[in-house]
Amino acid sequence: MRINLAAASLAWALAAAGVAVAQVPAALGTQRGMEQQNNSGQAGFVSLTPRGMRTIVSIRLDGAPPGRVEPAHVHRGECPKINPVPAYPLKPVVNGRSVTLLDVPMDKLLSGNYSVNVHSSATNLTHYVSCGYLTPGT
């Protein structure tokens, strides 16, 4: 476990330094980029970590307004053309961070049918601020 934590820390450090990290080792999960939407300036990464038949979904966005609560969901479809009805709810992004344990296996989320989407606010769900397509592959 200590090696996994060190590798995860290295991946986050490289990402914070601006080094492109497409994925982390499979034992740890995988990481995909999240791009800003609607000139929000909010871009970063979504990480998926398997936990048996469940998945930890972690979002890290730079440029998020301090203190703002931004709803996040897994949606069907590819950014920016997603189905507006959420497939799976995630914990809101606050200060650019969100961590959720979903009762969904990681391989289903990486099937090529899903994206992670962050909304401006609970009262403005149609205004997207960041989106990351959960592409399949290794």
VOTOR-507093 format. One record per atom (N, C-alpha, C): residue number from 1; atom name; z negated, y negated, x negated. Coordinates in Angstrom, 3 decimals, padded with zeros to 6 digits. Atoms other than C-alpha are relative to their C-alpha. Example, Ala and Ser with C-alpha at 12.3 -4.5 7.8 and 13.67 -1.06 7.14 Angstrom:
residues 2
     n   atom         up      north       east
     1      N    000.000    001.190   -000.890
     1     CA   -007.800    004.500   -012.300
     1      C    000.000   -001.200   -000.900
     2      N    000.060    001.190    000.820
     2     CA   -007.140    001.060   -013.670
     2      C   -000.730   -001.090    000.770
//
This chain:
residues 138
     n   atom         up      north       east
     1      N    000.000    001.191   -000.824
     1     CA    000.000    000.000    000.000
     1      C    000.000   -001.254   -000.867
     2      N    000.075    001.154    000.876
     2     CA   -000.746   -002.353   -002.893
     2      C    001.385   -000.398   -000.490
     3      N   -001.365    000.280    000.438
     3     CA    002.860   -002.047   -004.110
     3      C    000.787   -000.667    001.125
     4      N   -000.697    000.595   -001.140
     4     CA    004.185   -002.826   -000.618
     4      C   -000.392   -001.458    000.186
     5      N    000.451    001.387   -000.148
     5     CA    002.056   -005.966   -000.408
     5      C    000.558   -000.881   -001.105
     6      N   -000.551    000.779    001.110
     6     CA    003.224   -007.095   -003.833
     6      C    001.489   -000.266    000.221
     7      N   -001.429    000.186   -000.262
     7     CA    006.876   -006.542   -002.888
     7      C    000.222   -000.991    001.129
     8      N   -000.129    000.946   -001.115
     8     CA    006.410   -008.397    000.396
     8      C   -000.308   -001.416   -000.464
     9      N    000.348    001.321    000.526
     9     CA    004.729   -011.286   -001.419
     9      C    001.139   -000.558   -000.848
    10      N   -001.131    000.436    000.818
    10     CA    007.607   -011.426   -003.891
    10      C    001.158   -000.440    000.872
    11      N   -001.103    000.365   -000.897
    11     CA    010.169   -011.475   -001.063
    11      C   -000.253   -001.352    000.640
    12      N    000.316    001.295   -000.623
    12     CA    008.376   -014.360    000.675
    12      C    000.067   -001.128   -001.028
    13      N   -000.046    001.034    001.039
    13     CA    008.017   -016.257   -002.624
    13      C    001.443   -000.366   -000.334
    14      N   -001.409    000.273    000.276
    14     CA    011.734   -015.898   -003.345
    14      C    000.633   -000.787    001.144
    15      N   -000.540    000.713   -001.158
    15     CA    012.570   -017.020    000.187
    15      C   -000.469   -001.448    000.006
    16      N    000.544    001.363    000.013
    16     CA    010.278   -020.044   -000.128
    16      C    000.651   -000.835   -001.095
    17      N   -000.640    000.713    001.101
    17     CA    011.974   -020.934   -003.408
    17      C    001.481   -000.256    000.255
    18      N   -001.391    000.246   -000.338
    18     CA    015.332   -020.953   -001.681
    18      C    000.949    001.078   -000.484
    19      N   -000.830   -001.109    000.449
    19     CA    016.576   -017.680   -003.164
    19      C    000.378    000.826    001.227
    20      N   -000.452   -000.769   -001.154
    20     CA    018.679   -015.793   -000.625
    20      C   -000.532    001.422   -000.086
    21      N    000.539   -001.347   -000.075
    21     CA    016.861   -012.618    000.374
    21      C    000.515    000.609    001.292
    22      N   -000.589   -000.587   -001.201
    22     CA    018.993   -010.596    002.772
    22      C   -000.902    001.073    000.577
    23      N    000.836   -001.095   -000.461
    23     CA    016.616   -007.666    002.959
    23      C   -001.088    000.255   -001.025
    24      N    001.019   -000.510    000.886
    24     CA    013.424   -006.307    001.511
    24      C    000.126    001.512    000.037
    25      N   -000.152   -001.451    000.004
    25     CA    013.065   -002.606    000.628
    25      C   -000.269    000.623    001.367
    26      N    000.065   -000.623   -001.318
    26     CA    013.473   -000.288    003.628
    26      C   -001.415    000.418    000.388
    27      N    001.363   -000.418   -000.319
    27     CA    009.880    000.979    003.371
    27      C   -000.814   -001.161    000.560
    28      N    000.699    001.178   -000.483
    28     CA    008.738   -002.577    004.024
    28      C    000.598   -000.532    001.296
    29      N   -000.686    000.563   -001.154
    29     CA    011.265   -003.378    006.696
    29      C    001.252   -000.705   -000.457
    30      N   -001.207    000.734    000.326
    30     CA    014.089   -005.838    006.655
    30      C   -000.182   -001.458    000.384
    31      N    000.091    001.433   -000.249
    31     CA    014.611   -009.573    006.682
    31      C    001.397   -000.543    000.270
    32      N   -001.274    000.631   -000.347
    32     CA    017.400   -011.596    008.294
    32      C   -000.211   -001.507    000.061
    33      N    000.070    001.451   -000.048
    33     CA    018.183   -015.293    008.151
    33      C   -000.022   -000.527    001.431
    34      N   -000.024    000.729   -001.270
    34     CA    017.548   -017.692    011.018
    34      C    000.598   -001.370   -000.278
    35      N   -000.694    001.265    000.195
    35     CA    019.860   -020.676    011.318
    35      C   -000.440   -001.018    001.034
    36      N    000.333    001.068   -000.934
    36     CA    019.115   -024.016    012.877
    36      C    001.002   -000.041    001.149
    37      N   -000.848    000.204   -001.164
    37     CA    020.517   -024.702    016.323
    37      C   -000.191   -001.443    000.462
    38      N    000.062    001.352   -000.575
    38     CA    021.299   -028.109    017.873
    38      C   -000.586   -001.030   -000.957
    39      N    000.449    000.959    001.021
    39     CA    020.632   -029.999    014.608
    39      C   -001.513   -000.132   -000.091
    40      N    001.464    000.036    000.014
    40     CA    016.930   -029.070    014.748
    40      C   -000.576   -000.095   -001.406
    41      N    000.537   -000.042    001.359
    41     CA    016.566   -028.662    010.986
    41      C   -000.933    001.181   -000.221
    42      N    000.912   -001.136    000.096
    42     CA    014.621   -025.435    011.642
    42      C    000.770    001.271   -000.374
    43      N   -000.651   -001.204    000.494
    43     CA    015.904   -022.562    009.528
    43      C   -001.021    000.810   -000.786
    44      N    000.928   -000.841    000.750
    44     CA    014.221   -019.625    007.845
    44      C    000.366    001.452    000.096
    45      N   -000.184   -001.435    000.007
    45     CA    013.766   -015.895    008.201
    45      C   -000.755    000.664    001.136
    46      N    000.726   -000.909   -000.881
    46     CA    012.801   -013.180    010.655
    46      C   -000.117    001.318   -000.761
    47      N    000.247   -001.260    000.685
    47     CA    011.229   -010.068    009.151
    47      C   -000.419    001.045    001.013
    48      N    000.351   -001.126   -000.859
    48     CA    010.995   -006.701    010.865
    48      C   -000.652    001.063   -000.873
    49      N    000.733   -001.011    000.741
    49     CA    008.422   -004.186    009.657
    49      C   -000.331    001.151    000.941
    50      N    000.256   -001.134   -000.889
    50     CA    008.285   -000.683    011.162
    50      C   -001.467    000.411   -000.009
    51      N    001.344   -000.566   -000.178
    51     CA    005.009    000.659    012.494
    51      C    000.135    001.163    000.972
    52      N   -000.287   -001.142   -000.859
    52     CA    006.034    004.061    013.847
    52      C    001.049   -000.393    001.030
    53      N   -000.914    000.355   -001.084
    53     CA    007.672    003.465    017.225
    53      C   -000.144   -001.474    000.398
    54      N    000.187    001.431   -000.242
    54     CA    006.610   -000.202    017.074
    54      C    000.573   -000.780   -001.173
    55      N   -000.542    000.862    001.048
    55     CA    007.841   -003.169    015.039
    55      C   -000.775   -001.304   -000.052
    56      N    000.588    001.327    000.189
    56     CA    006.095   -006.199    013.595
    56      C    001.161   -000.968   -000.217
    57      N   -001.034    001.028    000.120
    57     CA    008.361   -009.229    014.081
    57      C   -000.682   -001.274   -000.491
    58      N    000.590    001.210    000.596
    58     CA    007.459   -012.157    011.802
    58      C    001.095   -001.051   -000.150
    59      N   -000.934    001.119    000.118
    59     CA    009.201   -015.524    012.007
    59      C   -000.603   -001.032   -000.928
    60      N    000.410    001.092    000.901
    60     CA    009.023   -018.152    009.278
    60      C    001.113   -001.035   -000.005
    61      N   -000.984    001.084   -000.071
    61     CA    010.816   -021.449    009.860
    61      C   -000.474   -001.204   -000.794
    62      N    000.259    001.278    000.649
    62     CA    010.960   -024.486    007.619
    62      C    000.551   -001.088    000.910
    63      N   -000.470    001.130   -000.788
    63     CA    011.360   -027.856    009.311
    63      C   -000.552   -000.058    001.411
    64      N    000.592    000.010   -001.345
    64     CA    009.312   -027.012    012.418
    64      C   -000.995   -001.156    000.103
    65      N    000.946    001.104   -000.176
    65     CA    007.387   -029.999    013.809
    65      C   -001.450    000.506    000.021
    66      N    001.392   -000.445    000.044
    66     CA    003.646   -029.678    013.034
    66      C   -000.632    000.008    001.397
    67      N    000.745   -000.096   -001.245
    67     CA    001.586   -028.467    015.977
    67      C    000.816    000.341    001.234
    68      N   -000.825   -000.304   -001.176
    68     CA    004.542   -027.898    018.319
    68      C   -000.011    001.498    000.278
    69      N   -000.047   -001.388   -000.435
    69     CA    004.438   -024.654    020.308
    69      C    001.416    000.268    000.509
    70      N   -001.390   -000.291   -000.333
    70     CA    007.958   -023.205    020.448
    70      C    000.128    001.467    000.422
    71      N   -000.144   -001.380   -000.462
    71     CA    008.579   -020.099    022.581
    71      C    001.067    000.740   -000.806
    72      N   -000.937   -000.836    000.740
    72     CA    010.360   -017.222    020.844
    72      C    000.187    001.318    000.744
    73      N   -000.330   -001.250   -000.678
    73     CA    012.088   -014.131    022.188
    73      C    001.054    000.764   -000.793
    74      N   -001.142   -000.794    000.410
    74     CA    014.367   -011.285    021.276
    74      C    000.934    000.015    001.202
    75      N   -001.014    000.054   -001.061
    75     CA    017.565   -011.700    023.307
    75      C    001.125    000.968   -000.327
    76      N   -001.228   -000.775    000.227
    76     CA    020.624   -009.516    023.752
    76      C    001.115   -000.979   -000.382
    77      N   -001.137    000.820    000.400
    77     CA    023.747   -010.864    022.099
    77      C   -000.136   -000.540   -001.399
    78      N   -000.085    000.560    001.340
    78     CA    024.770   -012.605    018.915
    78      C   -000.080   -001.520    000.078
    79      N    000.133    001.453    000.045
    79     CA    023.806   -016.180    018.027
    79      C    001.381   -000.630   -000.153
    80      N    000.815    000.701   -000.985
    80     CA    024.624   -018.595    019.503
    80      C    000.271    000.451    001.443
    81      N   -000.349   -000.447   -001.353
    81     CA    026.101   -016.690    022.469
    81      C   -000.898    001.151    000.427
    82      N    000.963   -001.024   -000.392
    82     CA    023.003   -014.839    023.656
    82      C   -000.162    000.022    001.512
    83      N    000.385   -000.081   -001.404
    83     CA    021.988   -013.616    027.059
    83      C   -001.258   -000.845    000.157
    84      N    001.164    000.883   -000.115
    84     CA    019.548   -016.326    028.230
    84      C   -001.261    000.696    000.502
    85      N    001.176   -000.737   -000.475
    85     CA    017.245   -013.695    029.784
    85      C   -000.578    000.779   -001.182
    86      N    000.593   -000.689    001.148
    86     CA    014.814   -012.500    027.084
    86      C   -000.088    001.511    000.213
    87      N    000.188   -001.443   -000.031
    87     CA    014.806   -008.787    026.255
    87      C   -001.454    000.343   -000.333
    88      N    001.378   -000.231    000.421
    88     CA    011.392   -008.941    024.541
    88      C   -000.645   -001.337   -000.360
    89      N    000.691    001.241    000.361
    89     CA    008.866   -011.795    024.358
    89      C   -000.675    000.126   -001.363
    90      N    000.718    000.087    001.267
    90     CA    007.442   -012.861    021.012
    90      C   -001.070   -001.070    000.132
    91      N    001.007    001.063   -000.002
    91     CA    004.384   -014.957    020.265
    91      C    000.689   -001.300   -000.382
    92      N   -000.636    001.292    000.304
    92     CA    005.272   -018.666    020.150
    92      C   -000.075   -000.342   -001.495
    93      N   -000.017    000.513    001.363
    93     CA    006.195   -020.261    016.844
    93      C   -000.842   -001.268   -000.014
    94      N    000.872    001.165    000.155
    94     CA    003.456   -022.705    015.829
    94      C   -000.064   -000.313   -001.486
    95      N   -000.060    000.404    001.407
    95     CA    003.735   -024.666    012.586
    95      C    000.966    000.883   -000.791
    96      N   -001.042   -000.755    000.660
    96     CA    006.824   -022.616    011.781
    96      C   -000.263    001.483   -000.171
    97      N    000.353   -001.407    000.204
    97     CA    005.132   -019.194    012.021
    97      C   -000.283    000.711    001.322
    98      N    000.290   -000.863   -001.136
    98     CA    004.916   -016.333    014.521
    98      C   -000.024    001.441   -000.480
    99      N    000.068   -001.421    000.306
    99     CA    003.855   -012.690    014.235
    99      C   -000.321    000.737    001.296
   100      N    000.154   -000.761   -001.234
   100     CA    004.217   -010.183    017.094
   100      C    000.192    001.482   -000.297
   101      N   -000.199   -001.438    000.057
   101     CA    003.782   -006.417    017.355
   101      C    000.679    000.418    001.294
   102      N   -000.764   -000.435   -001.166
   102     CA    006.484   -005.106    019.704
   102      C   -000.050    001.516    000.141
   103      N   -000.063   -001.433   -000.289
   103     CA    006.456   -001.687    021.368
   103      C    001.452    000.456    000.063
   104      N   -001.418   -000.327    000.104
   104     CA    010.071   -001.198    020.267
   104      C    000.253    000.462   -001.429
   105      N   -000.293   -000.429    001.367
   105     CA    011.319    000.816    017.264
   105      C    000.957   -000.966   -000.703
   106      N   -000.806    000.935    000.773
   106     CA    012.891   -001.216    014.481
   106      C    001.489    000.318    000.083
   107      N   -001.422   -000.327   -000.033
   107     CA    016.173    000.723    014.594
   107      C    000.665   -000.464    001.291
   108      N   -000.578    000.527   -001.247
   108     CA    016.679   -000.335    018.213
   108      C    000.288   -001.497   -000.146
   109      N   -000.201    001.440    000.188
   109     CA    016.227   -004.004    017.278
   109      C    001.162   -000.284   -000.944
   110      N   -001.088    000.171    000.974
   110     CA    018.731   -003.539    014.436
   110      C    001.286    000.702    000.429
   111      N   -001.167   -000.728   -000.508
   111     CA    021.313   -001.791    016.639
   111      C    001.257   -000.863    000.085
   112      N   -001.150    000.894   -000.107
   112     CA    023.572   -004.849    016.629
   112      C    000.103   -000.662    001.357
   113      N   -000.014    000.549   -001.354
   113     CA    022.697   -005.855    020.171
   113      C   -000.979   -001.145    000.213
   114      N    001.094    000.945   -000.211
   114     CA    019.878   -008.353    019.563
   114      C   -000.005   -001.161   -000.998
   115      N    000.258    001.174    000.828
   115     CA    019.025   -011.793    018.196
   115      C   -001.406   -000.497    000.291
   116      N    001.284    000.670   -000.204
   116     CA    015.743   -013.635    017.712
   116      C    000.307   -001.470    000.199
   117      N   -000.309    001.371   -000.371
   117     CA    015.790   -017.047    019.342
   117      C   -001.285   -000.791    000.191
   118      N    001.148    000.896   -000.160
   118     CA    013.337   -019.961    019.199
   118      C    000.451   -001.181    000.840
   119      N   -000.296    001.064   -000.953
   119     CA    013.274   -022.539    021.981
   119      C   -000.815   -001.253   -000.336
   120      N    000.657    001.271    000.275
   120     CA    012.280   -026.208    021.800
   120      C   -001.415   -000.081    000.580
   121      N    001.313    000.036   -000.656
   121     CA    009.387   -025.879    024.285
   121      C    000.055    000.870    001.247
   122      N    000.070   -000.800   -001.230
   122     CA    008.211   -023.951    027.342
   122      C    000.666   -000.719    001.168
   123      N   -000.632    000.763   -001.077
   123     CA    009.596   -026.748    029.525
   123      C    001.475   -000.276   -000.277
   124      N   -001.393    000.225    000.362
   124     CA    012.937   -026.851    027.687
   124      C    000.566    001.259   -000.668
   125      N   -000.425   -001.292    000.538
   125     CA    013.929   -023.199    027.226
   125      C    001.499    000.079   -000.280
   126      N   -001.447   -000.040    000.230
   126     CA    017.656   -023.961    027.305
   126      C    000.405   -000.717   -001.291
   127      N   -000.274    000.691    001.265
   127     CA    017.391   -026.054    024.121
   127      C   -000.507    000.875   -001.145
   128      N    000.353   -000.905    001.092
   128     CA    017.468   -023.660    021.150
   128      C   -000.135   -000.780   -001.303
   129      N    000.201    000.677    001.279
   129     CA    016.124   -024.730    017.755
   129      C    000.323    000.888   -001.192
   130      N   -000.329   -000.904    001.087
   130     CA    016.743   -021.594    015.667
   130      C    000.372    001.363    000.572
   131      N   -000.441   -001.306   -000.474
   131     CA    018.468   -018.230    016.016
   131      C    000.383    000.875   -001.186
   132      N   -000.360   -000.956    001.043
   132     CA    018.859   -015.125    013.869
   132      C    000.525    001.287    000.608
   133      N   -000.627   -001.225   -000.507
   133     CA    021.221   -012.258    014.630
   133      C   -000.544    001.191   -000.788
   134      N    000.549   -001.179    000.639
   134     CA    019.621   -008.892    013.913
   134      C    001.105    001.002   -000.281
   135      N   -001.161   -000.816    000.357
   135     CA    022.635   -007.354    012.232
   135      C   -000.432    001.407   -000.393
   136      N    000.294   -001.365    000.450
   136     CA    022.713   -003.597    011.719
   136      C    000.364    000.168   -001.463
   137      N   -000.369   -000.304    001.375
   137     CA    023.031   -002.016    008.315
   137      C   -001.205    000.080   -000.904
   138      N    001.096   -000.155    000.967
   138     CA    021.001   -001.441    005.200
   138      C   -000.016   -001.139   -000.974
//
